[in-house]
Amino acid sequence: MNLGDWVVKFADGYKVPSEIALAVASVESNMQMGKSEFRPGHVWLWNWLENRPFRRLLPEEINSIVQPEDFHPHIFDGGASEWVFQRTAWGPFQIVGSSLRQAGYGGRFIAHCTDPELAARWGVRQLSFLRDKYLAKHGWPGVVIAFRAGRPRKTRDGEYIYKEYLEKLVKAGAGRFL
């Protein structure tokens, strides 16, 4: 099966509209498997040993590729890789490594760029997690904004930040939900 087939299969299983899941993967990566993007300004990391968020990063740590001494590495690649990889967006859904770790993913991040079944499963799973958390209060627009921004946030005018993201998702086929 190709990536689109896997996305539809997992969307059905996780009760996420396939139009939304396909639109997110399309907007995030143009449905490309090999995409990864280091996001050095990403300040939210996961302490996998204690199953909780890592402490707030200090200003000098935010853009550093050198891990602080209290950041404990994941079992695979050692600390330096984990430190960078948790701040990297992976695969067609461009899920940041820290979000994958929080969700319980214990594998190698690069698999999200090479295995369409794995990428689709975890991408749709993340959408279902955010659906459970935000749908009742914010609807699907809030869910997909949370996918992009960590949580549904609005401007002082009451519009969602990343409004252009919603517009791209509409153009990619998720219009009836947004």
C-alpha positions in Angstrom: 0.0 0.0 0.0 1.1 3.6 -0.6 1.1 6.4 2.0 -2.3 7.6 1.0 -3.8 4.1 1.4 -2.2 3.8 4.9 -3.5 7.3 5.9 -7.1 6.3 4.9 -6.8 3.0 6.7 -5.6 4.5 10.0 -8.0 7.5 9.7 -10.8 5.0 9.6 -9.5 3.1 12.6 -8.8 6.1 14.7 -12.0 7.8 13.7 -10.4 10.8 12.1 -11.9 12.1 8.9 -9.6 10.9 6.1 -10.0 14.2 4.3 -8.3 16.0 7.3 -5.5 13.4 7.7 -4.7 13.4 4.0 -4.9 17.2 3.9 -2.5 17.5 6.8 0.1 15.2 5.2 -0.3 17.0 1.9 0.2 20.5 3.4 3.0 19.4 5.8 5.1 17.5 3.2 3.2 17.2 -0.1 2.8 13.5 0.9 6.6 13.1 0.7 8.1 10.3 2.8 11.7 11.5 3.1 11.1 14.9 4.7 12.7 15.9 8.0 13.3 19.4 9.3 15.4 20.5 12.3 13.5 23.1 14.3 16.1 24.6 16.7 13.7 27.0 18.2 11.5 24.2 19.4 11.7 24.4 23.2 9.4 21.6 24.3 11.2 18.2 24.9 10.2 15.0 26.5 12.0 13.2 29.4 11.5 9.6 28.3 13.1 8.2 31.5 10.5 9.9 33.8 7.7 10.0 31.3 7.1 13.7 31.7 8.1 17.0 30.0 11.7 18.0 30.2 12.4 21.2 32.1 12.1 24.6 30.3 15.1 25.2 28.2 17.5 28.0 29.1 18.0 30.7 26.4 21.5 29.4 25.6 20.2 25.9 25.1 17.4 26.7 22.7 19.5 26.8 19.5 22.3 24.6 20.8 23.0 21.1 19.3 24.9 20.2 22.5 22.7 18.6 25.1 22.7 19.8 28.7 24.0 17.4 31.2 20.5 16.7 32.7 19.0 15.7 29.4 19.1 11.9 29.5 19.5 10.2 26.1 17.2 7.7 24.6 18.5 4.1 24.3 19.2 4.1 20.6 21.5 6.9 19.4 22.8 8.5 22.6 22.0 12.0 23.9 23.3 14.2 21.2 21.1 12.6 18.6 18.1 12.5 20.8 18.6 16.1 21.8 18.5 17.2 18.1 16.0 14.6 17.0 13.4 15.6 19.5 13.5 19.1 17.9 13.2 17.7 14.4 9.9 17.3 12.5 9.7 13.8 10.8 8.0 12.3 7.8 4.9 13.2 5.8 3.1 14.5 8.9 6.1 16.5 10.1 5.6 15.4 13.7 8.2 16.8 16.1 10.2 14.1 17.9 9.3 15.3 21.4 5.6 14.8 20.5 6.3 11.3 19.3 8.1 10.5 22.5 5.3 11.8 24.6 2.9 9.6 22.7 5.0 6.6 23.5 7.0 6.1 20.4 10.2 4.4 21.3 11.7 3.7 17.9 14.1 5.4 15.7 12.8 8.7 14.3 14.2 8.1 10.8 11.6 5.4 10.3 9.0 8.1 9.9 10.7 9.1 6.7 11.0 5.7 5.3 8.1 3.5 6.4 4.7 4.7 5.1 2.7 2.5 7.4 4.5 3.8 10.5 4.3 7.4 9.4 0.6 7.2 8.7 -0.1 5.4 12.0 1.6 7.9 14.2 0.4 10.9 12.2 -3.2 9.9 12.4 -2.7 8.8 16.0 -1.5 12.3 16.8 -4.5 13.8 15.2 -6.8 11.5 17.2 -5.0 12.5 20.4 -5.6 16.1 19.6 -9.2 15.4 18.6 -9.9 13.9 22.0 -8.3 16.9 23.7 -9.7 19.8 21.7 -12.6 18.8 19.4 -15.4 19.5 21.9 -14.3 23.0 22.6 -12.6 24.1 19.4 -14.0 21.9 16.6 -11.7 20.5 13.8 -10.2 23.9 13.2 -8.8 23.9 16.7 -7.6 20.3 16.4 -5.6 21.0 13.3 -4.2 24.3 14.7 -3.1 22.3 17.7 -1.4 19.9 15.3 0.5 22.8 13.8 1.0 24.9 16.9 0.9 22.6 19.9 -2.5 23.9 21.1 -5.3 25.9 19.6 -4.4 29.6 20.0 -6.3 32.6 18.9 -5.2 36.2 18.2 -6.8 39.1 20.1 -9.2 39.4 17.3 -10.5 35.9 18.0 -9.0 34.2 14.9 -6.8 31.2 15.1 -3.1 31.8 14.7 -1.9 30.0 11.5 -5.1 31.0 9.8 -3.2 30.5 6.5 -2.6 26.9 7.6 -6.4 26.3 7.8 -6.8 27.9 4.3 -4.2 25.5 2.9 -6.0 22.5 4.5 -9.3 23.7 2.9 -7.6 23.8 -0.5 -6.1 20.3 0.1 -9.6 18.8 0.6 -10.5 19.2 4.3 -13.0 22.1 3.6 -16.2 20.5 4.8 -14.6 20.1 8.3 -13.0 23.5 8.6 
